[in-house]
Amino acid sequence: MGGMENPQITFMSPSVIKIGKEAENVAAHEIVHSWFGNLITCKNWSHTWINEGFTVYGERLIVETFFGQEFYETSAAIGVHDLEVEIDLTKDTPERSKLVVQTNRLNPDYGFSLAAYEKGFIFLKKLEVRIF
């Protein structure tokens, strides 16, 4: 675990400081939670993607500003790859890979799979491309 956001303060693990450019991703992610997840959030954990998808979207925009388009694209590609791996590993529980998880029937932790983060980001990126 790299960090934890709260409305007034963000906590970071000391190990985040030592890991190089990935630390900026973690820091950006937790700071973006100050807006998405604390000020704008989901009604219930079935829609965790709203919290995490918007946060990943904002995180990647921040790191793109600091490190460029190639870094942004690499980060997004790694996210998609990791999502594909997780979907394959959890194929016995396909509910975990849905964007909206019915947490009233399942373990609420399923809402915190990579689907919430990466599928949420992909959905928002598609909206951006269509709108702008």
LODREN-772200 format. One record per residue (C-alpha): x, y, z; residue number from 1. Coordinates in nm, 3 decimals. Each point is the difference from the previous one (the first is absolute). Layout:
<lumkol X="X" Y="Y" Z="Z" num="NUM"/>
...
This chain:
<lumkol X="0.000" Y="0.000" Z="0.000" num="1"/>
<lumkol X="0.149" Y="0.329" Z="-0.106" num="2"/>
<lumkol X="-0.226" Y="0.259" Z="0.152" num="3"/>
<lumkol X="-0.336" Y="0.089" Z="0.139" num="4"/>
<lumkol X="-0.200" Y="0.312" Z="-0.073" num="5"/>
<lumkol X="-0.205" Y="0.195" Z="0.244" num="6"/>
<lumkol X="-0.189" Y="0.326" Z="-0.058" num="7"/>
<lumkol X="0.264" Y="0.219" Z="0.169" num="8"/>
<lumkol X="0.320" Y="-0.208" Z="-0.015" num="9"/>
<lumkol X="0.158" Y="-0.274" Z="-0.207" num="10"/>
<lumkol X="0.219" Y="-0.267" Z="0.156" num="11"/>
<lumkol X="0.286" Y="-0.159" Z="-0.195" num="12"/>
<lumkol X="0.205" Y="-0.305" Z="0.082" num="13"/>
<lumkol X="0.373" Y="0.077" Z="0.033" num="14"/>
<lumkol X="0.062" Y="-0.272" Z="-0.261" num="15"/>
<lumkol X="-0.180" Y="0.214" Z="-0.262" num="16"/>
<lumkol X="0.274" Y="0.261" Z="0.022" num="17"/>
<lumkol X="0.267" Y="-0.253" Z="-0.101" num="18"/>
<lumkol X="-0.163" Y="-0.155" Z="-0.306" num="19"/>
<lumkol X="0.068" Y="0.265" Z="-0.264" num="20"/>
<lumkol X="-0.252" Y="0.120" Z="-0.258" num="21"/>
<lumkol X="-0.267" Y="-0.241" Z="0.120" num="22"/>
<lumkol X="-0.001" Y="0.202" Z="0.322" num="23"/>
<lumkol X="-0.136" Y="0.294" Z="-0.195" num="24"/>
<lumkol X="-0.288" Y="-0.217" Z="-0.120" num="25"/>
<lumkol X="-0.084" Y="-0.103" Z="0.356" num="26"/>
<lumkol X="0.032" Y="0.356" Z="0.131" num="27"/>
<lumkol X="-0.212" Y="0.139" Z="-0.285" num="28"/>
<lumkol X="-0.261" Y="-0.273" Z="0.051" num="29"/>
<lumkol X="-0.040" Y="0.069" Z="0.371" num="30"/>
<lumkol X="-0.005" Y="0.377" Z="-0.047" num="31"/>
<lumkol X="-0.263" Y="-0.025" Z="-0.276" num="32"/>
<lumkol X="-0.215" Y="-0.189" Z="0.251" num="33"/>
<lumkol X="-0.037" Y="0.336" Z="0.174" num="34"/>
<lumkol X="-0.242" Y="0.083" Z="-0.282" num="35"/>
<lumkol X="-0.126" Y="-0.338" Z="-0.118" num="36"/>
<lumkol X="-0.092" Y="-0.225" Z="0.284" num="37"/>
<lumkol X="-0.024" Y="0.261" Z="0.269" num="38"/>
<lumkol X="-0.186" Y="0.290" Z="-0.162" num="39"/>
<lumkol X="-0.153" Y="-0.197" Z="-0.290" num="40"/>
<lumkol X="-0.068" Y="-0.363" Z="0.077" num="41"/>
<lumkol X="-0.225" Y="-0.297" Z="-0.054" num="42"/>
<lumkol X="-0.329" Y="-0.056" Z="0.178" num="43"/>
<lumkol X="0.105" Y="-0.353" Z="0.098" num="44"/>
<lumkol X="0.291" Y="-0.236" Z="-0.059" num="45"/>
<lumkol X="-0.168" Y="-0.157" Z="-0.304" num="46"/>
<lumkol X="0.119" Y="0.309" Z="-0.185" num="47"/>
<lumkol X="0.358" Y="0.011" Z="0.130" num="48"/>
<lumkol X="0.104" Y="0.065" Z="-0.360" num="49"/>
<lumkol X="-0.124" Y="0.359" Z="0.033" num="50"/>
<lumkol X="0.242" Y="0.061" Z="0.284" num="51"/>
<lumkol X="0.296" Y="-0.194" Z="-0.141" num="52"/>
<lumkol X="-0.060" Y="0.048" Z="-0.374" num="53"/>
<lumkol X="-0.008" Y="0.379" Z="0.028" num="54"/>
<lumkol X="0.302" Y="-0.012" Z="0.228" num="55"/>
<lumkol X="0.207" Y="-0.209" Z="-0.244" num="56"/>
<lumkol X="-0.110" Y="0.233" Z="-0.282" num="57"/>
<lumkol X="0.117" Y="0.305" Z="0.199" num="58"/>
<lumkol X="0.319" Y="-0.173" Z="0.113" num="59"/>
<lumkol X="0.098" Y="-0.076" Z="-0.358" num="60"/>
<lumkol X="-0.070" Y="0.356" Z="-0.113" num="61"/>
<lumkol X="0.231" Y="0.127" Z="0.273" num="62"/>
<lumkol X="0.285" Y="-0.238" Z="-0.084" num="63"/>
<lumkol X="-0.043" Y="0.082" Z="-0.369" num="64"/>
<lumkol X="0.055" Y="0.367" Z="0.085" num="65"/>
<lumkol X="0.321" Y="-0.078" Z="0.187" num="66"/>
<lumkol X="0.144" Y="-0.289" Z="-0.205" num="67"/>
<lumkol X="-0.159" Y="0.028" Z="-0.343" num="68"/>
<lumkol X="-0.232" Y="-0.184" Z="-0.234" num="69"/>
<lumkol X="0.217" Y="-0.313" Z="-0.026" num="70"/>
<lumkol X="-0.003" Y="-0.050" Z="0.378" num="71"/>
<lumkol X="-0.379" Y="0.048" Z="0.003" num="72"/>
<lumkol X="-0.050" Y="-0.253" Z="-0.278" num="73"/>
<lumkol X="0.233" Y="-0.250" Z="0.169" num="74"/>
<lumkol X="-0.186" Y="0.038" Z="0.329" num="75"/>
<lumkol X="-0.333" Y="-0.059" Z="-0.175" num="76"/>
<lumkol X="0.137" Y="-0.302" Z="-0.190" num="77"/>
<lumkol X="0.134" Y="-0.155" Z="0.321" num="78"/>
<lumkol X="-0.340" Y="0.058" Z="0.161" num="79"/>
<lumkol X="-0.180" Y="-0.179" Z="-0.285" num="80"/>
<lumkol X="0.250" Y="-0.287" Z="0.012" num="81"/>
<lumkol X="-0.040" Y="-0.041" Z="0.376" num="82"/>
<lumkol X="-0.379" Y="0.008" Z="-0.040" num="83"/>
<lumkol X="0.015" Y="-0.275" Z="-0.264" num="84"/>
<lumkol X="0.218" Y="-0.213" Z="0.232" num="85"/>
<lumkol X="-0.241" Y="0.051" Z="0.291" num="86"/>
<lumkol X="-0.302" Y="-0.088" Z="-0.216" num="87"/>
<lumkol X="0.174" Y="-0.320" Z="-0.105" num="88"/>
<lumkol X="0.096" Y="-0.089" Z="0.358" num="89"/>
<lumkol X="-0.354" Y="0.062" Z="0.131" num="90"/>
<lumkol X="-0.193" Y="-0.163" Z="-0.284" num="91"/>
<lumkol X="-0.172" Y="-0.227" Z="0.254" num="92"/>
<lumkol X="-0.156" Y="0.312" Z="0.156" num="93"/>
<lumkol X="-0.091" Y="0.216" Z="-0.304" num="94"/>
<lumkol X="-0.202" Y="0.238" Z="0.218" num="95"/>
<lumkol X="0.333" Y="0.141" Z="0.124" num="96"/>
<lumkol X="0.089" Y="0.134" Z="-0.343" num="97"/>
<lumkol X="-0.322" Y="0.195" Z="-0.056" num="98"/>
<lumkol X="0.006" Y="0.378" Z="0.012" num="99"/>
<lumkol X="-0.299" Y="0.004" Z="0.236" num="100"/>
<lumkol X="0.019" Y="-0.273" Z="0.264" num="101"/>
<lumkol X="-0.311" Y="-0.111" Z="0.184" num="102"/>
<lumkol X="0.156" Y="0.013" Z="0.347" num="103"/>
<lumkol X="-0.327" Y="-0.089" Z="0.169" num="104"/>
<lumkol X="0.049" Y="-0.354" Z="-0.133" num="105"/>
<lumkol X="0.380" Y="-0.021" Z="0.016" num="106"/>
<lumkol X="0.296" Y="0.093" Z="0.208" num="107"/>
<lumkol X="0.026" Y="0.384" Z="-0.011" num="108"/>
<lumkol X="0.376" Y="-0.035" Z="-0.052" num="109"/>
<lumkol X="-0.080" Y="-0.116" Z="-0.356" num="110"/>
<lumkol X="-0.079" Y="0.363" Z="-0.077" num="111"/>
<lumkol X="0.367" Y="0.080" Z="0.050" num="112"/>
<lumkol X="0.128" Y="-0.221" Z="-0.278" num="113"/>
<lumkol X="0.195" Y="0.151" Z="-0.290" num="114"/>
<lumkol X="-0.330" Y="0.017" Z="-0.189" num="115"/>
<lumkol X="-0.106" Y="0.298" Z="0.212" num="116"/>
<lumkol X="0.328" Y="0.177" Z="-0.066" num="117"/>
<lumkol X="0.080" Y="-0.091" Z="-0.360" num="118"/>
<lumkol X="-0.345" Y="-0.054" Z="-0.149" num="119"/>
<lumkol X="-0.106" Y="0.324" Z="0.165" num="120"/>
<lumkol X="0.297" Y="0.177" Z="-0.158" num="121"/>
<lumkol X="-0.069" Y="-0.158" Z="-0.342" num="122"/>
<lumkol X="-0.366" Y="0.107" Z="0.016" num="123"/>
<lumkol X="0.095" Y="0.360" Z="0.086" num="124"/>
<lumkol X="0.271" Y="0.008" Z="-0.268" num="125"/>
<lumkol X="-0.256" Y="-0.114" Z="-0.260" num="126"/>
<lumkol X="-0.233" Y="0.280" Z="0.111" num="127"/>
<lumkol X="0.284" Y="0.251" Z="-0.033" num="128"/>
<lumkol X="0.082" Y="-0.118" Z="-0.352" num="129"/>
<lumkol X="-0.365" Y="0.017" Z="-0.109" num="130"/>
<lumkol X="-0.068" Y="0.339" Z="0.157" num="131"/>
<lumkol X="0.322" Y="0.182" Z="-0.079" num="132"/>
